[in-house]
Every structure is written in structure tokens, then in C-alpha cells.
Amino acid sequence: MSAGRILVVDDESQIRRVMRAILIPEGFDVDDAKSGDEALDRLRFGKYDLVLLDIDMPGMTGFETCRAIRAVCDMPIFMLTARSAERDKVEALDAGADDYITKPFSTPELLARVSAALTRESSLVEL
């Protein structure tokens, strides 16, 4: 059984490969997209439990992609980016991101954050 389905959105193929190498052995199903537009297409036709989203991509930025995703669904969105300035973190959170992780990142910390978000998401009960 899958630990969850994750969409990795980053224009760098190396990052997408690394994320697959980290997440798949932990039981996650992983799809990827190299742009915000491609991510939105994937989200239209597939069900995901969490999105890992870069900020600096050609075309639609991660901020814009985050706002577009948040406008239609409430799944956890983590920004995974090299940007570490406070204003970028604030903008990402204002755009609807649930978490912000800077590259380079710690693999155990990333996995713990993803696991915590998915556990929280699956335990939500309608009142």
C-alpha cells in the first residue's frame, strides 16, 4: 500500500530524480512536473496527497502555481527551494503554502515533515 501520492514540481531534472530516489523507497508514489503549467495539468487529471513545489521556474513561478492550486484544493503544499530570504518565505505562506524547506535540505527532516503533513491530512474528521 502506498504511503501517499506526491507531485514534485521543479524545472531541474536532477532535483526531480533526487526526490524520486528519496521518496519511492519510503513507499510514496511520485509523479513529477517541470513547470507550473504541467503541474496544474497533472493535478486536473490525477489525485495527489501532497505537492513539493520549487519557486524559481520558467513561466509560471512557484508562488503563482501555489495560488492556483490553493484556489481549487486544500492538499498540503510544501515549497522546496534554494531561496532562503524571509520575504520569500512570507510570500510563499501568503500564497497558500503549508511549509517551506530550503535547499540543500536534510532528507530525514523532509521525510518527517511530509509524513507529519500526510498523517494530519488523513486524520481530519468532519464535524
N, C-alpha and C positions, 0 to 999 in steps of 0.2 A: 504494500500500500504506500502511496506517495505521501511524503511529509508536507506537500503543498506544491502548487504550481507558481513559478516565479518568472516574470518577464524582466530581462536585463536589457536596458536601453543605453547604448554607448556607441559612439562613432568609431572607437578604436577596437579593431578586431582582437587585438591581444587582450584587452580587458574582458571582452565577451568570452574568450577562451578560458581565461583565468577563472572567471566567475563560474563557468560550467564545471571546471575542474574542482572547484571548492564545493559547489552546491550539490552536484549529482551524487557524489559518494555519500552525502548526508541524507539521501533519499528524496531530494527535491526533483521535480520535473522542471526543466529550464528551457525556455524559448528566449530568443534574443531579437533585437531590432537595432539597426544602426542609425536611426533618426527618429525624431518625434512623430513625424507623419507615419512612418512604418509602425511605430508603437501603437498609435491610435487605430490603425488598420487591424493589427493583431488583437487589440482589445475589443474591437467591434465583433470579431468572429470567434473569439476564444475566451474561456473563463480562466482568470488568474487570481491568485490569492494575495500577491504582493508584487510591487514594481520596484526595481532598483534602477534609478534614473540619473544619468550624468547631466550636468548643466551645459557645458560647452560643446554644442553640436552644431553642424552647419544647418541652415534653415531654421526650423523651429527650435528654440532653446529649451533647456530642461525646465525652466520656470514656466514657459508657455505651455509645454506639454503637461506639466503638473496641473496647471489650472484647467486645461481641457479635460484631463482625466477626472479631476475632482468635481467638475461640473456634472458628470454623469454617473459617478460611482464613489463608494466610500472605502475601497480597499486600501490597505496600508501602502504608502509611497515613501521610499527612502531615497534621498539624494545621495549619490555616491560620486564624489567629485574631488578634484585637486584644489578647488577654491576653499580657502580657509578664513576669509575675511568675515567679520561679524555681520556686515551689511548683506553679504550673500546668504548667510545662514538665516537671517531675519527675512529676507525676501523669499527664500525657499519655504520657510514655515508659513509666511503670509500667503503664499501661493497654494498652500494645502498639504505640503509635505509633513509626514509624521515623524521623520527622523532625518538626520544629516550626518553622514560619515565622510571623513576626508581621506583621500588617497595620499600616501600609502596607508593602508588600514591593517588592523590585526584580524587575522582570519577567525580566531576564537571569539573575538568581540563581535564581528559581523554576524557569525552564526548564532551567537547568543541573542543579539538584537532581533534578527529575523525570526528565530524560534519564539521569543517572547511576544513579538507582534502577532504571529500566527496563532499562538496559544490564546492570546487575549481576544483575537478576532473570532476564533471558533467557540469561545466560551460566552460570547454575548447572548443574552437571553432576552427575548421580547417580553416586556411587562404588560 
